[in-house]
C-alpha cells in the first residue's frame, strides 16, 4: 500500500498539492488498513487525509537544505535503472 509514497522534499519544481494529497491518502490507507473506507468511516478517513495534507504541507515548507534541488526526470531515470538491475526489466 505505501509503495506509492514518494519523497516530496527538495525537488524543482516543488511538490504539487496533488502529490502531497496522494501521499497523504496512501499514508492514511496504510495506518487505517482501509483502501476504501466504509460509509460509516468515510468522514473520519477524509478528515484524516486533510489533516495529513496540512501537516505535510507545513513540514515541506519549513524544511531547509543546502543540497541542490533534485530533478524529477533524473530521479525517475535512477528508479528505472534500479528496477532493471533488480528485476531485469522496467516496471510500468
C-alpha positions in Angstrom: 0.0 0.0 0.0 2.7 2.5 0.9 4.9 1.9 -2.1 3.4 4.9 -3.8 4.5 7.3 -1.2 7.5 9.2 -2.7 10.0 11.6 -1.3 8.5 15.1 -1.9 11.2 17.4 -0.5 13.8 19.2 -2.4 12.5 18.9 -5.9 12.5 21.5 -8.6 9.7 22.3 -9.2 8.4 21.7 -5.6 5.8 19.1 -4.8 2.3 19.9 -6.0 -0.8 19.8 -3.9 -1.9 16.7 -5.8 1.4 14.9 -5.0 1.0 15.8 -1.3 -2.6 14.6 -1.3 -1.8 11.3 -3.0 1.0 10.6 -0.5 -1.3 11.6 2.4 -4.1 9.3 1.1 -1.6 6.4 0.9 -0.4 7.1 4.4 -4.0 7.1 5.8 -4.8 4.0 3.9 -1.8 2.2 5.4 -2.4 3.2 9.0 -6.2 2.6 8.9 -6.0 -0.7 6.9 -8.7 0.6 4.5 -8.1 1.0 0.8 -11.6 2.4 0.7 -13.4 3.1 3.9 -17.0 2.1 4.6 -19.7 4.8 4.6 -19.6 4.8 8.4 -15.8 5.6 8.4 -15.6 7.7 5.3 -15.9 11.1 7.0 -13.2 10.2 9.6 -11.0 8.9 6.8 -11.3 12.0 4.7 -10.7 14.3 7.7 -7.5 12.4 8.5 -6.3 12.8 4.8 -7.0 16.5 5.0 -5.1 16.8 8.3 -2.1 14.8 6.9 -2.1 17.1 3.8 -1.9 20.2 6.0 0.8 18.8 8.3 2.8 17.6 5.2 2.5 20.9 3.5 3.7 22.7 6.7 6.6 20.3 7.0 7.7 20.6 3.4 7.5 24.4 3.7 9.6 24.5 6.8 12.4 22.1 5.8 15.7 23.6 4.7 18.7 22.1 2.8 21.8 23.4 1.1 21.7 20.5 -1.3 20.9 21.1 -5.0 17.2 20.5 -5.8 16.6 17.2 -7.4 15.3 16.8 -10.9 12.2 14.6 -11.3 13.4 13.3 -14.6 16.8 12.3 -13.2 15.2 10.6 -10.2 12.8 8.7 -12.5 15.7 7.5 -14.6 17.5 6.3 -11.5 14.4 4.4 -10.4 14.1 2.8 -13.8 17.8 1.8 -13.7 17.3 0.3 -10.2 14.3 -1.6 -11.5 16.2 -3.1 -14.4 19.0 -4.1 -12.1 16.7 -5.7 -9.6 14.1 -7.3 -11.9 15.8 -7.3 -15.2 13.1 -5.1 -16.7 11.4 -1.8 -16.1 8.2 -1.5 -14.2 5.3 0.4 -15.6 
